[in-house]
Amino acid sequence: MRNWTLLATAHRNFFAPRLATGIQHLSIACVVSPSFKIVKMLRREIFLSDTEEKICSLLVDVTKNFAREAPDRPPIIVRISGGWVRDKLLGKESNDLDFALDTITGYEFAAAVNQYLTALGVNPGHLSKIESNPDKSKHLETATTKILGHSADFVNLRTEVYLDHSRVPEVAFGTPKEDAERRDITINALFYNIHTKEVEDFTGMGLEDLSRGYIRTPLPPLQTFIDDPLRVLRVIRFASKFGYALDPAIGEAVKDYNIKTSFDTKISRERVGVEIDKMMKGPDPVRALSLLVEFGFYPLVFEPFNPEENMVDPTISLQTARTLLSLDMNGVLEDLTQAQWKGSDHFESWMRVLYLAAACLPFRKMTYTEKTKEYPMARFVVAVSLKLSTHDNDHVVALLSYIPRVRELVAAVEAGGAWVSRQELGTFVRDMGAKPLFSEWNLSVIFALMVDLAELEPLAVNLDDPRVISIISKYRNLLHRIQQDGLQQAWDLKPILSGKEVGSLLGMKPGKMIGTVLHEVILWQFRNPHGSREECETWLKGQFPNEGK
C-alpha cells in the first residue's frame, strides 16, 4: 500500500494559489503557411495555465512517490501528447489532455492519481477504463478521468505492428520514438515532458513542419497508410483544418491500390464517419472534399449501395461546395435570409449540413431497394456508409428531395409575380418546414440556389457574372415575397380552431376527417391573415354544411 496520506500531507499547500512557474522563455517565429499564405505565430515553448501547472505538478509528485516505494522500478516519465502540444505551440488553448506513460499502464497510474487526490481531501473524478476496440480506433486500453475539472486520458507509450488483412495491430510497450513514429502526421507526434518542461520531437520533423505549415507522415507515407488507411482521411482533415501544404510523397502514396483495397477491410465505417463529420464542420470543407476527390477516396468514403453498379461523378459535389463558400464569403446568404447568418448560434451546424448535402448531391436521383421498399440512395450513404446520425440523414435526404419543389416555386414567382398567392407561399413554407427542417426551412431554398449555380455551364462562381446575378435575383424574389407576406413562421402556424372546437362546431367525431378540416383551416388563415375565429367558423359551416347530420 502506497503511503498517499504521508505524501499528501507533505504537499498540503499544493492547491494554494501560486504563480505558474512553467513559463520561462518565449521565442516567436513568424511563419507563412505554404497553402494559404496565412501568417501564423509559433511558440517555441509551452504556456501552462494555472490549472495545467497544478495538474502537471500533481502528476510529478505521484511519480516521485512511485520511485520512493519501489526504487528498483524504472522511473515513470509522464508526457502530454498529440493535439494539446500542437495547439499550445500555435498559441491556441486546448482541453484535450492525453498523457503518455513509458513504464506503467494508463489505468494503474490514473488509479494512483485518484488515491493521491483522495488523500489530499479532493474528490477525485470518476475513473473509467476504455478497453481496446479496433473499430473505434482504440488499440490499447485507456484510462479516462477528470483532474481539477479537466478531462484527462492516460495510456502507455506503444508500438504497433499491423498484420496483413487485419485491422488489429500487435501492440506492446514502446519507446517515445516508437510511439511518435506510429502516429499519423509529424505535427501530431510531439510530446511535452512534464518533468523537464520541454517539448520533445522524437521524429525530428514535427517542430519544423509546424513552423513551415507542412503535413507529412513520420514514416514513409505508404507504410503509414498501409498500416492504417484511416490516416489518409486524417491527413486530409488536418491539411484542411490548418491550411497546410502536403508532402508530395503523400499524393504519390495514396495512388497505391493496396491502400484503397485495405480501406474496406481494416477500417470501420464509424471511424470514417467521425473523420468526415470533423471535415464538414471544419474551417475548409471545400479543400477536404477536393482532396478526397484528388486522392481517389470519394467513392470509398461516400460509398453507395452496390458501388460497382452505382458509380457517380463527384464533380458536382465540388462545384456546389465551392458555390456555397462563395455565397457565404460574399455575404449573399445574409442578404437572402435578411438575418445575421454568421452571427447565429446555428451558423456552424447550418454550414455543416449544407456541405454534407453537397457531398451527397451525386446521389440525388438514385434509389436502392431494401426489403422490397425503395429508399433514396443518399440515405444509404449517410446512415450506412458514414454511420452519421438520424438528424444528418433526414436533413440531407430532405435537402436533396426538396430541390424540384423549390425550383418550381422560384420559377412561378419569377413568371407570375403577384399572381402567386399567399396561400401557395404559406403552404410552401409549411411543407419545407415539416420534419426535419422546421425553423430551418430556408436551408432548402439556399441549397437549391447552390445547385442551380453549380450546374451552370461553364461553371461560374463570379458574382459579377450576369447568369449568377439573374439566378440569385430569382431566389431573392421568392424569399422577399415570403417575408413581405409575413410568412417566415408559417411552418409553425397553429390552426385558429382546435380539433375539439371543429368537432363540436361541425358535429364530427374524432378521426382523420378532423385533421383534413384543420388543414383547410390553415389554408383559410393563409388567405385571410387578419381573419377572426368567428369568421373562420362561419366559413367552415358553409364549407361543410352536411357534416354531423
Buried (B, 14 or more C-beta within 10 A) or exposed (E): EBEBEEBBEEBEEBEEEEEBEBEEEEEEBEBEBBBEEEEBEBBEBBBBEEEBBBBBBBBEBBBBBBBEEEEEEEEBBBBBBBBBBBBBBBEEEBEBBBBBBBBBBBBBBBBBBBBBBBBBEBEBBEBEEBEEEBEEBEBBBBBBBBBBEBEBBBBBBBBBEBEEEEBBBEBEBBEBBBBBBBBBBBBBBBBBBBBEBEBBBBBEBBBBBBBBBBBBBBBEBBEBBBBBBBBBBBBBBBBBBBBBBBBEEBEEBBEBEEBBEBBEEBBBBEBBBBBBBBBBBBEBBBBBBBBBBBBEBBBBBBBBBEBEEBEBEBEBBBBBBBBBBBBBEEEBBBBBBEEEBEEEEEBEBBBBBBBBBBBBBBBBEBBBEEEEEEBBBBBBBBBBBBBBEEEBBBBBBBBBEBBEBBBEBBEBBBEEEEEBEBBBBBBBBBBBBEEBBEEBBBBBBBBBBBBBBBBBEEBBBEBEBEEBEEBBEBBBBBBBBBEEBEBBEBBEBEBBBEBEBBBEBBEBEEEEBBEEBBEBBBEBBBEBEEBEEEEBBEBBEEEBEEBEE
